[in-house]
């Protein structure tokens, strides 16, 4: 695995490995840690280094291709693309999904939306707490 590609899998059974791989690579693309045109490891090599099935990596790469974050060239490999508008839309969607998940979890604990918003404002004013 190239030094610039960092993927750590959480093996607790909560989030599928393919989703963790997808999220990790996408985050690195969004933050500019992977450069345009950079070749990703071959599916088989990444699967071996992460100790997962090749199909797991293939699903992650296919999903990255579907959102136009990478290009898969048959016989050549997978390469990072740069499409700012697509990547910004993905970033916004992922952020909203994360917020929705957090709200749902808090609401399941009995916290009201107004209480959640108050807590968010408190955090924004003093993130050290």
N, C-alpha and C positions, 0 to 999 in steps of 0.2 A: 504494500500500500504506500503511495507517495507520502512524503512527510507532510505535505499540505492538506491531505485528506485525513480528517480525524473522525472516527466513528467509534463510539462506545455503546454497546448494547446493554440494556437493562434486562436481565433474564428472570424477571419476576412473574412473567406470564400475563402482565397487564396490557402492554402495547405490542402488537405484532412486530416482529423483527423487520419486515419489509417496510412498515410505516416508520420505524425508528431510523432505518437507513435513508429513506426518502427525506424525512425531516432534517436529518443531519446534513445531507448533501445540499438540500435546498437552502438551509440556513447559511451554509458556507458560501453558496453562490450569492445569496442576498447580501451578505456582509463583505463581499469582495475577496474572500479568502481563497476562492478558486477563480482563476482568471479565464477570460473568454478564450476559447480554443483549447483549453487545457484538457488533455485526455484523462478520463477516469480509468481506474483499474478494470481489467477484463472481468466479466461477471464471475468466471470460475476462480480467478485469483482473489477477488474480494471475498467471495464465499468462503474460500479456504482460510483466509486471514481472520475472518470473523467467526469461523466455525458454524456456518449456517448452510442450508441447501442452496444450490445455484439458483433454483427457481425463486427463492426469496429475494436475491439480488436482482434477478430479472424483473420481478414485479415492481421493485423500487425504481429501477431504471426506466421501465415502461411508463410508470406514473410520471416520472420526471420528464420523459419525452412528451407525454400527453399534455403537460402544462407548458411545453416549449422551453424548459429550463436546460435541457440537454438535447443533443442530436445523436442518434444511433446510426452509425454507418456500417452497413453489413460488410463484414470481412476486415474492417478497419478499427472499429472501437466506438466508444461513446465519448462525446466532447461537450464541454460546457458552452452554452449559448448565452448571449446577453440580449434580453428583450425587456427593457426597463418597464414598459407598460404592463406586460404580462406578469413580470416578477412583482411589481408593485401591487397588482390586483391579488396575486397569491398571498403576499405579505399581509394585506388588509384582511383577506378571507381567513387566513390562519389566525390572525390576531382576534378577529371577531369570534371565531370558533373557540379560542382559548377563553375569552371573556364569557361567552355563553356557558361553557362548561363550568367555569368558576361560579357564575351566578346560580346555575342549577344546583351545584353542590351545596352552596350556602343556603339556598332556598329550601333544599331538602333537610337542612339542619334547623329550619325554622326562622332563619334570618330574613326579614322583609327587604324588598328592593330599596326602600328609603334608607334602611339601616346599612345596606350594602354600599349605597352611594355615599353615605356619611363616612363609612370606613374608608372608601376609596379616597375621598377628599382629605381625610385625616392623614392617610398614607402619603398622598401627594405633597402635603404641606410639611411632613416630617418623615421621610422614607427610612430613617434610621430605626424607627420603632417597629 
